[in-house]
Amino acid sequence: MSRLLLVSATVLGLTASLVAQGAIDRLGGELGPRYADPALNKLPVPKLPDGTVDFSGVWRDGGEDPKPAMMDPLLLPWARQVLATRKEADNPYFQCMPAGPLRMSGGMAWRFVQPVKATHIFWLYEGNVHSYRQIFMDGRKHPEDAFPTYFGHSIGRWEGDTLVVDTVGLNDKWWMDHRGTPHTEQMHLVERWTRTTYTTLRRVITIDDPGTFTKPFEYTATARLTAPDSEILEYFCQENNQYGLPSGLTAK
């Protein structure tokens, strides 16, 4: 009996420790990767042999929704009307479609694949349909008539230690936020990625969509590095979708 009590106490202690840890560094769910130790911020921001800042590693967050107070006063009448009619069950993301380039789930892992003297940088995301973006770093321009896609056509350049990503050619099938704010294929995004500390990536996003908003606006999101043992997992929403219509959620 005493041995059983001892084992039970040990298990309870470990459970409490894991729960406490989860509250600190597993935001987004127990299955999400742990955040990196903040003590790593004592280290300098790493760089590749060619002098560019190294964005490698597995990250979380960085896809916060723009604030309604920022967007709503700028919405054109048609967009305001569409937003008022949309319901949670209508969200294309809950039907296993890509979320577009703005939003990244806080519970999912993602990474940049950034070769030295890169001609391309790839952004790999664990979420719906194992999404990816490619950022052309070879000096090319946007095509004159880019075919609209979920992630658009992205070209990148370095301005000092900041990676600037310019994107056009976006389709209008994804929502800008969980409320259902619409946009048009005129949308033009400029993202400025800066590794401000060892464990932090700041993402300043400028949105220009004259078909939806009266003027461009800007907001900031923050990504955090995860623990060194983190990896992107295989995730195909179609195989086990537990939200939206498959779970009985209907547009009422």
VEXKOL-720098 format. One record per residue (C-alpha): residue in three letters; x, y negated, z negated. Coordinates in steps of 0.02 Angstrom, whole numbers, plus 50000, padded with zeros to 5 digits. Each point is the difference from the previous one (the first is absolute). Layout:
# VEXKOL-720098
ALAXYZ ...
# end
This chain:
# VEXKOL-720098
MET500005000050000 SER501394987849955 ARG500865003650165 LEU498374996650093 LEU499774983649908 LEU501784995050042 VAL499755003750186 SER498354990649999 ALA500804984949918 THR501415000450127 VAL498775000750146 LEU498984985749928 GLY501584989749977 LEU500545002950180 THR498264995950062 ALA499974983749903 SER501704995850072 LEU499425003450178 VAL498424989849973 ALA501024985449935 GLN501185001850148 GLY498535000650118 ALA499324983749931 ILE501684991850034 ASP500665006950164 ARG498675010750083 LEU498764986550043 GLY498895006250139 GLY499805017649931 GLU501005014249925 LEU500395006450175 GLY500814983750049 PRO501914998849992 ARG500764992549843 TYR500684982350011 ALA501894998049989 ASP500814995249836 PRO500004980849987 ALA501775001349931 LEU500555002650181 ASN499714981450026 LYS501704997449919 LEU500725006550163 PRO500244988650151 VAL498795001450146 PRO500785013550112 LYS500584996750177 LEU500415010950149 PRO501755000350079 ASP499404987750134 GLY499584987249863 THR498105001250010 VAL499025002949840 ASP499625018349969 PHE498125003049983 SER500175018849985 GLY499155010049863 VAL498215004549963 TRP498894985249954 ARG498244997249934 ASP498794985350011 GLY500314984950110 GLY498285000450080 GLU498954989549884 ASP498404993050075 PRO499994981450039 LYS499004990749867 PRO498184996350047 ALA500214982249937 MET501364997950129 MET499085007750148 ASP498154996649977 PRO500044981050022 LEU500915002650166 LEU498815012950074 LEU499064995550158 PRO498105002249990 TRP499955016650096 ALA501335007549886 ARG499074994249844 GLN498435008550064 VAL500905016450038 LEU500815000149828 ALA498304997949917 THR499315015550087 ARG501445012249967 LYS499915013349863 GLU501335010749919 ALA499435015750090 ASP500344991550167 ASN501864998249966 PRO500945008550144 TYR501395004949879 PHE498795011349905 GLN499665008850165 CYS501855004350018 MET500454985750117 PRO501634989849983 ALA499904985049883 GLY500944988350116 PRO501654991149964 LEU499454989049854 ARG499435012549869 MET501025013349913 SER499255010949865 GLY500784997449829 GLY499945018749970 MET500875005050162 ALA501845000650042 TRP500804991650151 ARG501734996350067 PHE500974990450131 VAL501145010450111 GLN501384987550038 PRO501555005950097 VAL501594989650000 LYS499944987450144 ALA498225005650027 THR499124998250167 HIS498425006049911 ILE499415000149820 PHE498645012449957 TRP498754997849860 LEU499315016849939 TYR498445000649893 GLU499315014949905 GLY498174994650017 ASN498655004450126 VAL500565010150150 HIS501844998449949 SER500144982450073 TYR501544991350068 ARG500524983450075 GLN501474996850115 ILE500874983249996 PHE501054995950153 MET501664992149949 ASP500824999550172 GLY499534982250048 ARG498525004450111 LYS498464988750011 HIS498185004549977 PRO499165006650158 GLU498904987050084 ASP498455010949979 ALA500315011949855 PHE498765014349988 PRO499084997949833 THR500465013249870 TYR499815002349812 PHE501784994249964 GLY500314989050150 HIS501634995750087 SER501354994549877 ILE501664991650035 GLY501254996049864 ARG501514989249966 TRP501104995549852 GLU500014982549928 GLY501395001249873 ASP499485013849880 THR498174999250050 LEU499235011950127 VAL498724990650105 VAL498705011050087 ASP498874992250132 THR498475010150052 VAL498674997850135 GLY498915012250096 LEU498935005249850 ASN498295007650024 ASP498494994649897 LYS499545017249932 TRP500774998449825 TRP499464989149854 MET501124986449931 ASP499465004149822 HIS498905012249905 ARG498514988150016 GLY499995001450188 THR500704983250059 PRO500045001350190 HIS501284993650125 THR500204999350188 GLU501305006050125 GLN500694982350001 MET500835003449832 HIS501854995749988 LEU500985005649847 VAL501704994249939 GLU500745009649853 ARG501564994449907 TRP500775014149898 THR501314995449870 ARG500805011849873 THR500034988049854 THR500695012749875 TYR500595017950009 THR498245006649965 THR498924986350078 LEU499494995750178 ARG499074983650027 ARG498874999450152 VAL499384982950056 ILE498625002050131 THR499364986550117 ILE498345003850086 ASP499464990350154 ASP498365005650077 PRO499084985650085 GLY498575011850041 THR499625002549815 PHE500774985749899 THR500024981150020 LYS501884999549968 PRO501475011549956 PHE500345004549819 GLU501375008549900 TYR500085011549849 THR501305010449909 ALA500035018449954 THR501305009749899 ALA500665017750024 ARG500935009849867 LEU501355013150022 THR499615017449933 ALA501115012449909 PRO501455007650099 ASP499165017250008 SER498444993250085 GLU499505005950174 ILE498584997150123 LEU498785014549994 GLU499015007450144 TYR498254992949993 PHE498645002650130 CYS498384992149944 GLN498955010050124 GLU500405016449913 ASN499364995449828 ASN499104983350002 GLN499204998349828 TYR499324982450020 GLY498774991050112 LEU498735010250095 PRO500725017249955 SER499704996349815 GLY498234994350030 LEU500324981350003 THR498784992250122 ALA499704982450061 LYS498444994949903 
# end
